[in-house]
């Protein structure tokens, strides 16, 4: 299928061939009929992409701050790879469309194939021939509403949410500053609510359009006509509300708002304009400044948008989806008229030329629509309707008859033949920490990349040279030429994808965690037993870090029990991070803690026999105590409340009169009869990914043992899961092997 994309690094716009997205549970696959270009938001993004790197940095100081924090935590090379990977990738455009439901995912019962729906979301309602849209981001189109009008649903919801924030009352007077697409819709919504409206915009054509759509008066904000109209309509008191629907770097809109608003009036920011509030003017009138967040309540909440959890109507009357449905209803009943706003309709094949015309100013428009062919025709579709410590069982590893040899279903391969790899998932970690080591490597062929998002698969194919990009997992599992599958998806899918790949006879590299529950772990081991395929590696890379391995060698063998202390300064997560979705993706420690348990167990040369955990309120900071068969102990402090500038990982190991210290994979030292200190020259942090991948590929190529025994991977996963059990039960958990 085709999709409009932009490279943020170069500014290039393209109509790209990408895989068709899969239809996941909780949503629908929609074939686009019309999609709307937001001539404000999207053109701002297009213009920003054309800036120099310095210009981009100046326009997004928030992102610059994140980059500097990443440098402090992960080092320059890793940060550079991550930033360049994001910049030099195609990003989608679009967030408002109307289309026909082509396929319905599990759990959806309010629409059926063939129904017409309006869709929202800058990750779901894209300028693409097909989109997967979750349940709370679409709404059925009422009978009689033209699809090109329903395509305005998202921007209509943005305008509606802004008007709701202003709380207009019958008979009031409002000022709308900025008469672009959002401003024109705000004018109509206010007029339909019984409010008299004054519009302000320097463009005479937009002022004339607003007047035709119901504004009582319109004019240039720099001229006297607007102030005169406000004075006449309000008896000199000033307007009750001001809606800022303008963009740009001028502070004129907020100054005009203060001048023309009445005492204790309301100022609502809908657009993205400069907000240097003149303190005296806003203080003297005690103006109420409000912000309108996009389409309404639910926006940026993954539980609402992705997982489909609605807010009770008694507590949240107008959510994103209810705003969308309301706008469609008003349009269908003729209370809103978007037809006069349509300046141009372009065929989707002309998308790049259309954007270029808008950017260059050759195409003057309030609203532009892309028209998609429907089954090769141009016709529009029509609307359709305290005792002994409790034990946590470590599942026994049982292998089938073929366990000592390559899996029964694995194809025979020559040692000289390249190892053919498939990736399931191509997110930040895969593209910054794994694929750069594999792309172009001798003896490696990147065969197929599978993602649920079509564009991420296309990006990975372009950047790393995959032979094929798809959203169809079965295409990989059924490909007999694929030797190994990398599972680099969100945590909740690791166990199931690993299980399927093992049953398909593939060697599996799965990023941590292997499983989020005991049942998931048992399911993976059942697949090992059923298939006889135990070719699995979990991405516990720290034990492969060159600096840590060198320090362990310098420390030497020990005879007595050891004491290990591991401080992990995990830091705060950005708002909206999927790591915060604990209901679906597990706790942060469940997702990341296996790294540190594995490192401790490797250093101590054994698997833990008991786990005890305590936590601060809210489980933000954890203290995990591990005990080992020889009496050794490991204490892992996992904290999220530490300072940003402090090293992420520091480790101390003491035994037999010797001590080993690791400082964030930058420097290490060993104290004993002789002291050893690693090079003081600054080095990039190497946490072992390259060496780990090399060990995995050698095992796949030569048929030898996996780099880490399966029993150890299972023990580490069980210990990680036991942390949750200990926190719930308030005591230590014995890790009892299954008999």
VENCORMO-V735263 format. One record per residue. N is the residue number from 1. RES is the residue in three letters. OMEGA is omega as a letter, one per 20 degrees, with the letter a starting at -180 (NA if undefined). Layout:
N_RES_OMEGA ; N_RES_OMEGA
//
This chain:
1_UNK_a ; 2_UNK_r ; 3_UNK_r ; 4_UNK_a ; 5_UNK_r ; 6_UNK_r ; 7_UNK_a ; 8_UNK_r ; 9_UNK_a ; 10_UNK_a ; 11_UNK_a ; 12_UNK_r ; 13_UNK_a ; 14_UNK_r ; 15_UNK_a ; 16_UNK_r ; 17_UNK_a ; 18_UNK_r ; 19_UNK_r ; 20_UNK_r ; 21_UNK_r ; 22_UNK_r ; 23_UNK_a ; 24_UNK_r ; 25_UNK_r ; 26_UNK_a ; 27_UNK_a ; 28_UNK_r ; 29_UNK_a ; 30_UNK_r ; 31_UNK_a ; 32_UNK_r ; 33_UNK_r ; 34_UNK_r ; 35_UNK_a ; 36_UNK_r ; 37_UNK_r ; 38_UNK_a ; 39_UNK_r ; 40_UNK_a ; 41_UNK_a ; 42_UNK_r ; 43_UNK_r ; 44_UNK_r ; 45_UNK_r ; 46_UNK_r ; 47_UNK_r ; 48_UNK_a ; 49_UNK_r ; 50_UNK_r ; 51_UNK_r ; 52_UNK_r ; 53_UNK_r ; 54_UNK_r ; 55_UNK_r ; 56_UNK_a ; 57_UNK_r ; 58_UNK_a ; 59_UNK_a ; 60_UNK_r ; 61_UNK_r ; 62_UNK_r ; 63_UNK_r ; 64_UNK_r ; 65_UNK_r ; 66_UNK_r ; 67_UNK_a ; 68_UNK_r ; 69_UNK_r ; 70_UNK_r ; 71_UNK_a ; 72_UNK_a ; 73_UNK_a ; 74_UNK_a ; 75_UNK_a ; 76_UNK_a ; 77_UNK_a ; 78_UNK_r ; 79_UNK_r ; 80_UNK_r ; 81_UNK_a ; 82_UNK_a ; 83_UNK_a ; 84_UNK_r ; 85_UNK_r ; 86_UNK_a ; 87_UNK_a ; 88_UNK_r ; 89_UNK_r ; 90_UNK_r ; 91_UNK_a ; 92_UNK_r ; 93_UNK_r ; 94_UNK_r ; 95_UNK_a ; 96_UNK_a ; 97_UNK_r ; 98_UNK_a ; 99_UNK_a ; 100_UNK_r ; 101_UNK_r ; 102_UNK_a ; 103_UNK_a ; 104_UNK_r ; 105_UNK_r ; 106_UNK_r ; 107_UNK_r ; 108_UNK_a ; 109_UNK_a ; 110_UNK_r ; 111_UNK_r ; 112_UNK_r ; 113_UNK_a ; 114_UNK_r ; 115_UNK_r ; 116_UNK_a ; 117_UNK_r ; 118_UNK_a ; 119_UNK_a ; 120_UNK_r ; 121_UNK_a ; 122_UNK_r ; 123_UNK_a ; 124_UNK_a ; 125_UNK_a ; 126_UNK_r ; 127_UNK_a ; 128_UNK_a ; 129_UNK_r ; 130_UNK_r ; 131_UNK_r ; 132_UNK_a ; 133_UNK_r ; 134_UNK_a ; 135_UNK_a ; 136_UNK_a ; 137_UNK_r ; 138_UNK_r ; 139_UNK_r ; 140_UNK_r ; 141_UNK_a ; 142_UNK_r ; 143_UNK_r ; 144_UNK_r ; 145_UNK_a ; 146_UNK_a ; 147_UNK_a ; 148_UNK_r ; 149_UNK_r ; 150_UNK_r ; 151_UNK_r ; 152_UNK_a ; 153_UNK_a ; 154_UNK_r ; 155_UNK_r ; 156_UNK_r ; 157_UNK_r ; 158_UNK_r ; 159_UNK_a ; 160_UNK_r ; 161_UNK_r ; 162_UNK_r ; 163_UNK_r ; 164_UNK_r ; 165_UNK_r ; 166_UNK_r ; 167_UNK_a ; 168_UNK_r ; 169_UNK_r ; 170_UNK_r ; 171_UNK_a ; 172_UNK_r ; 173_UNK_a ; 174_UNK_r ; 175_UNK_r ; 176_UNK_a ; 177_UNK_a ; 178_UNK_a ; 179_UNK_r ; 180_UNK_a ; 181_UNK_a ; 182_UNK_a ; 183_UNK_r ; 184_UNK_r ; 185_UNK_r ; 186_UNK_r ; 187_UNK_a ; 188_UNK_a ; 189_UNK_r ; 190_UNK_r ; 191_UNK_r ; 192_UNK_r ; 193_UNK_r ; 194_UNK_r ; 195_UNK_r ; 196_UNK_a ; 197_UNK_r ; 198_UNK_r ; 199_UNK_r ; 200_UNK_r ; 201_UNK_a ; 202_UNK_a ; 203_UNK_a ; 204_UNK_a ; 205_UNK_r ; 206_UNK_r ; 207_UNK_r ; 208_UNK_r ; 209_UNK_r ; 210_UNK_r ; 211_UNK_r ; 212_UNK_a ; 213_UNK_r ; 214_UNK_r ; 215_UNK_a ; 216_UNK_r ; 217_UNK_r ; 218_UNK_r ; 219_UNK_r ; 220_UNK_a ; 221_UNK_r ; 222_UNK_a ; 223_UNK_a ; 224_UNK_a ; 225_UNK_a ; 226_UNK_r ; 227_UNK_r ; 228_UNK_a ; 229_UNK_r ; 230_UNK_a ; 231_UNK_a ; 232_UNK_a ; 233_UNK_a ; 234_UNK_a ; 235_UNK_r ; 236_UNK_a ; 237_UNK_a ; 238_UNK_a ; 239_UNK_r ; 240_UNK_r ; 241_UNK_r ; 242_UNK_r ; 243_UNK_r ; 244_UNK_a ; 245_UNK_a ; 246_UNK_r ; 247_UNK_r ; 248_UNK_a ; 249_UNK_a ; 250_UNK_r ; 251_UNK_a ; 252_UNK_a ; 253_UNK_a ; 254_UNK_r ; 255_UNK_r ; 256_UNK_r ; 257_UNK_a ; 258_UNK_a ; 259_UNK_a ; 260_UNK_r ; 261_UNK_r ; 262_UNK_r ; 263_UNK_a ; 264_UNK_r ; 265_UNK_a ; 266_UNK_r ; 267_UNK_a ; 268_UNK_r ; 269_UNK_r ; 270_UNK_a ; 271_UNK_r ; 272_UNK_a ; 273_UNK_r ; 274_UNK_a ; 275_UNK_r ; 276_UNK_a ; 277_UNK_r ; 278_UNK_a ; 279_UNK_a ; 280_UNK_a ; 281_UNK_a ; 282_UNK_r ; 283_UNK_a ; 284_UNK_r ; 285_UNK_a ; 286_UNK_a ; 287_UNK_a ; 288_UNK_a ; 289_UNK_a ; 290_UNK_r ; 291_UNK_r ; 292_UNK_a ; 293_UNK_r ; 294_UNK_a ; 295_UNK_a ; 296_UNK_a ; 297_UNK_a ; 298_UNK_r ; 299_UNK_a ; 300_UNK_r ; 301_UNK_a ; 302_UNK_r ; 303_UNK_r ; 304_UNK_a ; 305_UNK_a ; 306_UNK_a ; 307_UNK_r ; 308_UNK_r ; 309_UNK_a ; 310_UNK_r ; 311_UNK_r ; 312_UNK_a ; 313_UNK_r ; 314_UNK_a ; 315_UNK_r ; 316_UNK_a ; 317_UNK_a ; 318_UNK_r ; 319_UNK_r ; 320_UNK_a ; 321_UNK_a ; 322_UNK_r ; 323_UNK_r ; 324_UNK_r ; 325_UNK_a ; 326_UNK_r ; 327_UNK_r ; 328_UNK_a ; 329_UNK_r ; 330_UNK_r ; 331_UNK_a ; 332_UNK_a ; 333_UNK_r ; 334_UNK_r ; 335_UNK_r ; 336_UNK_a ; 337_UNK_a ; 338_UNK_a ; 339_UNK_r ; 340_UNK_a ; 341_UNK_a ; 342_UNK_a ; 343_UNK_a ; 344_UNK_r ; 345_UNK_a ; 346_UNK_r ; 347_UNK_a ; 348_UNK_r ; 349_UNK_a ; 350_UNK_a ; 351_UNK_a ; 352_UNK_r ; 353_UNK_r ; 354_UNK_r ; 355_UNK_a ; 356_UNK_r ; 357_UNK_r ; 358_UNK_a ; 359_UNK_a ; 360_UNK_a ; 361_UNK_r ; 362_UNK_r ; 363_UNK_r ; 364_UNK_a ; 365_UNK_r ; 366_UNK_r ; 367_UNK_r ; 368_UNK_r ; 369_UNK_r ; 370_UNK_r ; 371_UNK_a ; 372_UNK_r ; 373_UNK_r ; 374_UNK_a ; 375_UNK_r ; 376_UNK_a ; 377_UNK_a ; 378_UNK_a ; 379_UNK_r ; 380_UNK_r ; 381_UNK_r ; 382_UNK_a ; 383_UNK_r ; 384_UNK_r ; 385_UNK_NA ; 386_UNK_r ; 387_UNK_r ; 388_UNK_a ; 389_UNK_r ; 390_UNK_a ; 391_UNK_r ; 392_UNK_a ; 393_UNK_r ; 394_UNK_a ; 395_UNK_r ; 396_UNK_r ; 397_UNK_r ; 398_UNK_a ; 399_UNK_r ; 400_UNK_a ; 401_UNK_a ; 402_UNK_a ; 403_UNK_a ; 404_UNK_r ; 405_UNK_r ; 406_UNK_a ; 407_UNK_a ; 408_UNK_a ; 409_UNK_a ; 410_UNK_a ; 411_UNK_r ; 412_UNK_a ; 413_UNK_r ; 414_UNK_r ; 415_UNK_a ; 416_UNK_a ; 417_UNK_r ; 418_UNK_r ; 419_UNK_a ; 420_UNK_a ; 421_UNK_r ; 422_UNK_r ; 423_UNK_r ; 424_UNK_a ; 425_UNK_r ; 426_UNK_r ; 427_UNK_a ; 428_UNK_a ; 429_UNK_a ; 430_UNK_a ; 431_UNK_a ; 432_UNK_a ; 433_UNK_a ; 434_UNK_a ; 435_UNK_r ; 436_UNK_r ; 437_UNK_a ; 438_UNK_a ; 439_UNK_r ; 440_UNK_a ; 441_UNK_r ; 442_UNK_r ; 443_UNK_a ; 444_UNK_r ; 445_UNK_r ; 446_UNK_a ; 447_UNK_a ; 448_UNK_r ; 449_UNK_a ; 450_UNK_r ; 451_UNK_r ; 452_UNK_r ; 453_UNK_a ; 454_UNK_a ; 455_UNK_r ; 456_UNK_r ; 457_UNK_r ; 458_UNK_r ; 459_UNK_a ; 460_UNK_r ; 461_UNK_a ; 462_UNK_a ; 463_UNK_a ; 464_UNK_r ; 465_UNK_r ; 466_UNK_r ; 467_UNK_a ; 468_UNK_r ; 469_UNK_a ; 470_UNK_r ; 471_UNK_a ; 472_UNK_a ; 473_UNK_a ; 474_UNK_r ; 475_UNK_r ; 476_UNK_a ; 477_UNK_r ; 478_UNK_a ; 479_UNK_a ; 480_UNK_a ; 481_UNK_a ; 482_UNK_a ; 483_UNK_a ; 484_UNK_r ; 485_UNK_r ; 486_UNK_r ; 487_UNK_a ; 488_UNK_a ; 489_UNK_r ; 490_UNK_a ; 491_UNK_a ; 492_UNK_a ; 493_UNK_a ; 494_UNK_a ; 495_UNK_a ; 496_UNK_r ; 497_UNK_r ; 498_UNK_r ; 499_UNK_a ; 500_UNK_a ; 501_UNK_r ; 502_UNK_r ; 503_UNK_r ; 504_UNK_r ; 505_UNK_a ; 506_UNK_r ; 507_UNK_a ; 508_UNK_r ; 509_UNK_a ; 510_UNK_r ; 511_UNK_r ; 512_UNK_i ; 513_UNK_r ; 514_UNK_a ; 515_UNK_r ; 516_UNK_r ; 517_UNK_r ; 518_UNK_r ; 519_UNK_r ; 520_UNK_r ; 521_UNK_r ; 522_UNK_r ; 523_UNK_r ; 524_UNK_a ; 525_UNK_r ; 526_UNK_r ; 527_UNK_r ; 528_UNK_a ; 529_UNK_a ; 530_UNK_a ; 531_UNK_a ; 532_UNK_a ; 533_UNK_r ; 534_UNK_a ; 535_UNK_a ; 536_UNK_r ; 537_UNK_r ; 538_UNK_a ; 539_UNK_r ; 540_UNK_a ; 541_UNK_a ; 542_UNK_r ; 543_UNK_r ; 544_UNK_a ; 545_UNK_a ; 546_UNK_a ; 547_UNK_r ; 548_UNK_r ; 549_UNK_r ; 550_UNK_r ; 551_UNK_r ; 552_UNK_r ; 553_UNK_r ; 554_UNK_r ; 555_UNK_r ; 556_UNK_r ; 557_UNK_r ; 558_UNK_a ; 559_UNK_a ; 560_UNK_r ; 561_UNK_a ; 562_UNK_r ; 563_UNK_a ; 564_UNK_r ; 565_UNK_a ; 566_UNK_r ; 567_UNK_r ; 568_UNK_r ; 569_UNK_a ; 570_UNK_r ; 571_UNK_a ; 572_UNK_r ; 573_UNK_r ; 574_UNK_r ; 575_UNK_r ; 576_UNK_r ; 577_UNK_a ; 578_UNK_r ; 579_UNK_a ; 580_UNK_a ; 581_UNK_a ; 582_UNK_r ; 583_UNK_a ; 584_UNK_a ; 585_UNK_r ; 586_UNK_r ; 587_UNK_r ; 588_UNK_a ; 589_UNK_r ; 590_UNK_a ; 591_UNK_a ; 592_UNK_a ; 593_UNK_r ; 594_UNK_r ; 595_UNK_a ; 596_UNK_r ; 597_UNK_r ; 598_UNK_a ; 599_UNK_r ; 600_UNK_a ; 601_UNK_r ; 602_UNK_r ; 603_UNK_a ; 604_UNK_r ; 605_UNK_a ; 606_UNK_r ; 607_UNK_a ; 608_UNK_r ; 609_UNK_r ; 610_UNK_a ; 611_UNK_r ; 612_UNK_a ; 613_UNK_r ; 614_UNK_a ; 615_UNK_r ; 616_UNK_r ; 617_UNK_a ; 618_UNK_r ; 619_UNK_r ; 620_UNK_r ; 621_UNK_a ; 622_UNK_r ; 623_UNK_a ; 624_UNK_r ; 625_UNK_r ; 626_UNK_r ; 627_UNK_a ; 628_UNK_a ; 629_UNK_a ; 630_UNK_a ; 631_UNK_r ; 632_UNK_r ; 633_UNK_r ; 634_UNK_r ; 635_UNK_r ; 636_UNK_r ; 637_UNK_a ; 638_UNK_a ; 639_UNK_r ; 640_UNK_a ; 641_UNK_a ; 642_UNK_a ; 643_UNK_a ; 644_UNK_a ; 645_UNK_a ; 646_UNK_a ; 647_UNK_a ; 648_UNK_a ; 649_UNK_r ; 650_UNK_a ; 651_UNK_r ; 652_UNK_r ; 653_UNK_a ; 654_UNK_r ; 655_UNK_r ; 656_UNK_r ; 657_UNK_r ; 658_UNK_r ; 659_UNK_r ; 660_UNK_r ; 661_UNK_r ; 662_UNK_r ; 663_UNK_r ; 664_UNK_r ; 665_UNK_r ; 666_UNK_a ; 667_UNK_r ; 668_UNK_r ; 669_UNK_r ; 670_UNK_r ; 671_UNK_r ; 672_UNK_r ; 673_UNK_r ; 674_UNK_r ; 675_UNK_r ; 676_UNK_r ; 677_UNK_r ; 678_UNK_a ; 679_UNK_r ; 680_UNK_r ; 681_UNK_a ; 682_UNK_r ; 683_UNK_r ; 684_UNK_r ; 685_UNK_r ; 686_UNK_a ; 687_UNK_r ; 688_UNK_a ; 689_UNK_a ; 690_UNK_a ; 691_UNK_r ; 692_UNK_r ; 693_UNK_r ; 694_UNK_r ; 695_UNK_r ; 696_UNK_a ; 697_UNK_r ; 698_UNK_r ; 699_UNK_r ; 700_UNK_a ; 701_UNK_a ; 702_UNK_r ; 703_UNK_r ; 704_UNK_a ; 705_UNK_r ; 706_UNK_a ; 707_UNK_r ; 708_UNK_r ; 709_UNK_a ; 710_UNK_r ; 711_UNK_r ; 712_UNK_r ; 713_UNK_r ; 714_UNK_a ; 715_UNK_r ; 716_UNK_r ; 717_UNK_r ; 718_UNK_r ; 719_UNK_r ; 720_UNK_r ; 721_UNK_a ; 722_UNK_r ; 723_UNK_r ; 724_UNK_a ; 725_UNK_r ; 726_UNK_r ; 727_UNK_a ; 728_UNK_a ; 729_UNK_r ; 730_UNK_a ; 731_UNK_a ; 732_UNK_r ; 733_UNK_r ; 734_UNK_r ; 735_UNK_a ; 736_UNK_r ; 737_UNK_r ; 738_UNK_r ; 739_UNK_NA
//
